[in-house]
Amino acid sequence: MFDIREIPELEAEMKKVNTHIERLCRSDSPSMQKMMDWVLEARGKQIRPILTLLCSKLKGKKVDATETAAVIEICHTASLIHDDIIDDADMRRGSLSVHKKFGPEMAVYAGDFMIFSTIGRTGLMNKPWYRTMFAKLEVMCNGEVGQFDNRYNVDITEERYIDNIIGKTSAMFAIACGAGACEGKCNEDEQKAVDIFAEKLGLIFQLRDDLMDFVSTSELSQKTIHNDFWSGYYTLPAIHTFADPECGAELKEIALEIRDGMHGKEMDSRIAELIKLTGGCQYTLSLIDRYSEEAKSALSPFRDSDPKRKLLELVDKIRTSAHAYVSNASNY
């Protein structure tokens, strides 16, 4: 997402983060350790621990937030293991998902172990952010359930959809950024500003990902177009089209036919045509633009610094990539 080497101490701190993760997730069981090795070998972009470290530096304080960042990354990774079981996902971070490699039962145990071992081993239980983390993890779970509750709901509103994103995606960003701000000695108003930043960052992050269900480009050639739609998870381009007085009824009819087991390549073509006719992707981009500006504005209380510039850069990169996906799309 961006080059952490541009902030010299960040690269060294991320090495410490990964050392903490390995310590907190070490198991005496050879079978469990084999799964932990598999999970930790594919680390992904590690955006959330990077956010924790960057937010811990916004005030210019010298603090060690590496174990904090590790705990948050472990919780996030454990949730992904469980998500992949629910979604029956084949791949995660470029490797076979845990449940495809070791079986769904073992994957459940792996996710549970990561959370429980971390809770028991970390020395951070008395930190002010620790209880807040679990409160926001509850919000995350409720957001995931809210999304599942609205599966195949062609009458889902934009407001409900945004609320679900704030739960299932923004909550983890808020945990990462908020814990970093707390470790970095931010005052109450500054912590609120960081929380707003995290919420808006989560929104643009998820909106961009949801756009990718509707665009086909060479970069996204390995992705199944309309996979979310066919699975009954309706994202903003579809929700915007559902509400259209001219095209909405037809898209709803297609959605309900898919729910009832009807299949056909012509359905995919018509879905794309209807989304394009109503400007569903362009509307989604307009919200990404709005939330991007709100995210950047939220950081205005902080003086200019390398960490702040990196956070602003992340927002701009997400927004720019979303626009690029749509403008380069072969079907929109």
C-alpha positions in Angstrom: 0.0 0.0 0.0 2.9 2.3 0.8 6.7 2.0 1.4 7.3 1.8 5.2 11.0 2.2 4.5 10.3 5.9 4.0 10.0 6.1 7.8 13.2 4.4 8.9 12.1 3.4 12.4 8.8 1.9 11.1 10.5 -1.0 9.2 12.4 -2.0 12.4 9.3 -1.7 14.5 7.4 -4.0 12.1 10.0 -6.6 12.6 9.4 -6.3 16.3 5.6 -6.6 15.7 6.1 -9.9 13.9 8.4 -11.2 16.6 5.6 -10.5 19.1 3.1 -12.2 16.9 5.2 -15.3 16.7 5.7 -15.3 20.5 2.0 -14.8 21.3 0.9 -17.5 18.8 3.5 -20.2 19.7 1.9 -23.6 20.5 3.1 -26.7 22.3 1.0 -28.8 19.9 2.8 -29.7 16.7 -0.4 -29.7 14.8 -1.4 -26.3 16.0 2.1 -24.9 15.5 2.0 -26.2 11.9 -1.2 -24.2 11.3 0.3 -21.1 13.0 3.4 -21.4 10.8 1.1 -21.5 7.7 -0.8 -18.5 8.8 2.2 -16.4 9.8 4.1 -17.2 6.7 1.5 -15.3 4.6 1.5 -12.0 6.5 -0.3 -9.8 3.9 0.1 -6.0 3.8 -0.3 -5.7 7.6 -2.1 -2.4 7.2 -3.6 -2.4 10.7 -0.4 -2.7 12.7 1.1 -0.1 10.5 -1.8 2.2 11.3 -1.2 1.5 15.0 2.4 2.5 14.7 1.7 5.6 12.6 -1.0 6.9 14.9 1.3 6.3 17.9 3.7 8.8 16.3 1.2 11.6 15.5 2.2 13.6 18.7 5.9 13.0 18.1 6.2 10.9 21.3 8.8 8.1 21.6 6.8 5.1 22.5 6.9 1.3 21.8 3.6 0.3 20.4 4.8 -2.9 18.7 3.1 -5.4 21.0 -0.1 -3.3 20.8 0.1 -3.6 17.0 0.8 -7.3 17.2 -2.3 -8.0 19.4 -4.5 -6.1 16.9 -3.1 -7.9 13.9 -3.6 -11.3 15.6 -7.2 -10.5 16.3 -7.7 -9.4 12.7 -6.0 -12.5 11.3 -8.1 -14.8 13.5 -11.3 -13.1 12.3 -10.1 -13.7 8.7 -9.6 -17.4 9.4 -13.2 -17.7 10.6 -14.5 -15.5 7.7 -12.9 -17.8 5.2 -14.7 -20.8 6.6 -18.0 -19.0 6.3 -17.3 -17.8 2.8 -15.7 -21.1 1.8 -12.8 -19.0 0.4 -10.0 -20.9 -1.3 -7.2 -18.4 -0.9 -6.0 -15.9 1.7 -3.0 -13.6 1.2 -1.7 -15.6 -1.8 -1.9 -19.0 -0.1 -4.5 -21.7 0.5 -6.9 -20.6 3.3 -6.4 -22.4 6.6 -9.7 -24.4 6.2 -8.7 -25.5 2.7 -5.3 -26.6 3.9 -6.2 -28.2 7.2 -9.9 -28.6 7.2 -12.7 -26.4 8.6 -12.6 -27.9 12.1 -8.9 -27.3 12.5 -9.3 -23.8 11.1 -11.9 -22.9 13.8 -9.4 -24.2 16.5 -6.6 -22.2 14.9 -8.6 -18.9 15.0 -9.7 -19.6 18.5 -6.1 -20.4 19.6 -4.7 -17.1 18.2 -7.2 -15.1 20.1 -7.1 -17.0 23.4 -3.3 -17.4 23.5 -2.9 -13.7 22.9 -5.4 -12.7 25.6 -3.5 -14.9 28.1 0.1 -14.0 27.1 0.1 -10.3 26.4 1.1 -7.9 29.2 -1.2 -5.2 27.9 -4.4 -6.0 29.7 -4.3 -2.9 31.9 -3.8 -0.5 29.0 -6.7 2.0 28.6 -7.4 0.9 25.0 -7.6 -2.8 25.9 -11.3 -2.8 27.1 -12.2 -0.5 24.2 -10.7 -3.0 21.8 -13.1 -5.7 22.9 -16.1 -3.3 22.8 -15.2 -2.5 19.2 -14.7 -6.2 18.4 -18.3 -6.7 19.5 -19.3 -4.0 17.0 -17.3 -5.8 14.3 -19.1 -9.1 15.0 -22.5 -7.3 15.0 -21.6 -5.7 11.6 -20.8 -9.1 10.2 -24.1 -10.5 11.5 -25.9 -7.4 10.1 -24.5 -8.2 6.7 -25.6 -11.8 6.9 -29.0 -10.8 8.2 -29.5 -8.8 5.0 -28.4 -11.5 2.6 -30.7 -11.6 -0.4 -32.5 -8.5 1.0 -33.2 -6.5 -2.2 -34.8 -3.8 0.0 -31.6 -3.1 2.0 -31.1 0.6 2.4 -27.9 2.6 1.8 -28.0 3.6 5.5 -28.1 -0.1 6.7 -25.3 -1.0 4.3 -23.1 1.9 5.6 -23.9 0.9 9.2 -22.8 -2.7 8.4 -19.5 -1.4 7.0 -18.8 0.8 10.0 -19.2 -2.4 12.0 -17.5 -5.1 10.0 -14.6 -3.0 8.6 -14.3 0.4 10.3 -14.3 -1.1 13.8 -11.0 -2.9 13.3 -9.5 0.3 11.8 -10.7 2.2 14.8 -9.1 -0.4 17.1 -5.8 -0.1 15.3 -5.8 3.7 15.1 -7.3 4.3 18.5 -4.8 2.1 20.3 -1.9 3.8 18.6 -3.2 7.2 19.5 -3.7 6.2 23.1 -0.1 4.8 23.2 1.1 8.0 21.6 -0.3 10.1 24.4 -3.0 11.8 22.4 -5.5 13.7 24.5 -9.3 13.0 24.4 -10.1 15.4 21.6 -7.2 14.0 19.5 -8.3 10.5 20.1 -11.8 11.4 18.9 -10.3 12.9 15.7 -8.3 9.7 15.1 -11.5 7.7 15.7 -13.3 9.7 13.0 -10.3 9.2 10.6 -10.5 5.5 11.2 -14.2 5.3 10.5 -13.9 7.1 7.2 -10.8 5.1 6.3 -12.7 1.9 6.9 -15.6 3.2 4.7 -13.5 4.1 1.7 -11.5 0.8 2.1 -14.7 -1.3 2.0 -16.4 0.8 -0.6 -13.4 0.3 -2.9 -13.4 -3.4 -2.3 -17.1 -3.6 -3.0 -16.6 -1.8 -6.3 -14.3 -4.6 -7.3 -17.3 -7.0 -7.4 -18.5 -5.0 -10.4 -15.5 -4.1 -12.5 -13.4 -6.2 -14.8 -9.9 -5.2 -15.6 -6.7 -7.0 -16.5 -5.4 -6.3 -12.9 -8.5 -8.0 -11.5 -8.7 -10.8 -14.0 -8.5 -13.5 -11.4 -11.5 -12.1 -9.5 -15.0 -13.5 -10.1 -17.2 -10.6 -11.2 -20.5 -10.3 -9.4 -19.5 -12.9 -6.8 -21.0 -10.9 -3.9 -24.1 -10.2 -5.9 -24.7 -13.9 -6.8 -24.1 -14.8 -3.1 -26.8 -12.4 -2.0 -24.5 -9.7 -0.5 -25.7 -6.5 -2.2 -23.2 -3.6 -2.1 -23.6 0.0 -2.9 -23.6 -0.1 -6.8 -26.4 -2.6 -6.6 -28.3 -0.9 -3.7 -28.1 2.4 -5.6 -29.6 0.6 -8.7 -32.3 -1.1 -6.6 -33.6 2.3 -5.6 -33.7 3.6 -9.2 -37.3 4.0 -10.4 -36.6 2.7 -13.9 -34.0 0.0 -13.4 -34.5 -1.1 -9.8 -37.4 -3.5 -10.3 -35.6 -5.4 -13.0 -32.4 -5.8 -11.0 -34.4 -6.9 -8.0 -36.1 -9.5 -10.1 -32.7 -10.8 -11.3 -31.5 -11.0 -7.7 -34.5 -13.0 -6.6 -34.2 -15.4 -9.6 -30.5 -16.0 -8.6 -31.6 -16.6 -5.0 -34.0 -19.2 -6.3 -31.3 -21.0 -8.2 -31.6 -19.7 -11.7 -28.3 -19.3 -13.6 -27.1 -17.9 -16.9 -24.3 -15.8 -18.4 -26.9 -13.4 -19.7 -27.7 -12.4 -16.1 -24.2 -11.2 -15.6 -24.4 -9.0 -18.7 -27.7 -7.6 -17.7 -26.5 -6.8 -14.1 -23.6 -4.9 -15.6 -25.9 -3.0 -18.0 -28.3 -2.0 -15.2 -25.5 -0.8 -12.8 -24.0 1.2 -15.7 -27.3 2.7 -16.7 -27.9 4.0 -13.1 -24.3 5.1 -12.5 -24.0 2.8 -9.6 -20.2 2.7 -9.7 -19.9 6.4 -10.2 -22.2 7.0 -7.3 -20.0 4.8 -5.1 -16.9 6.8 -6.2 -18.6 10.0 -5.2 -19.0 8.6 -1.6 -15.4 7.5 -1.6 -14.4 11.0 -2.6 -16.5 12.5 0.2 -15.4 10.1 2.9 -11.7 10.6 1.8 -12.0 14.3 2.4 -13.6 13.7 5.7 -10.8 11.3 6.7 -8.1 13.8 5.8 -9.9 16.6 7.5 -10.1 14.6 10.7 -6.3 14.7 11.1 -6.2 18.5 10.9 -5.5 18.8 14.7 -2.1 17.2 14.2 1.0 19.0 13.1 2.7 18.1 9.8 4.9 15.0 10.2 6.0 11.9 8.3 3.4 9.7 10.1 0.6 12.1 9.3 1.7 12.4 5.7 1.7 8.6 5.4 -1.8 8.4 6.8 -3.0 11.0 4.3 -1.1 9.2 1.5 -3.0 6.0 2.4 -6.3 7.7 1.9 -5.3 9.2 -1.4 -4.0 5.8 -2.7 -7.3 4.1 -1.8 -9.3 6.8 -3.5 -7.0 6.9 -6.6 -7.1 3.1 -7.0 -10.9 3.0 -6.8 -11.2 5.6 -9.6 -8.6 3.7 -11.7 -10.5 0.4 -11.3 -13.7 2.0 -12.7 -12.0 4.1 -15.4 -10.1 1.1 -16.7 -13.0 -1.4 -16.4 -13.9 -3.2 -19.6 -17.5 -3.6 -18.5 -18.3 -0.2 -16.9 
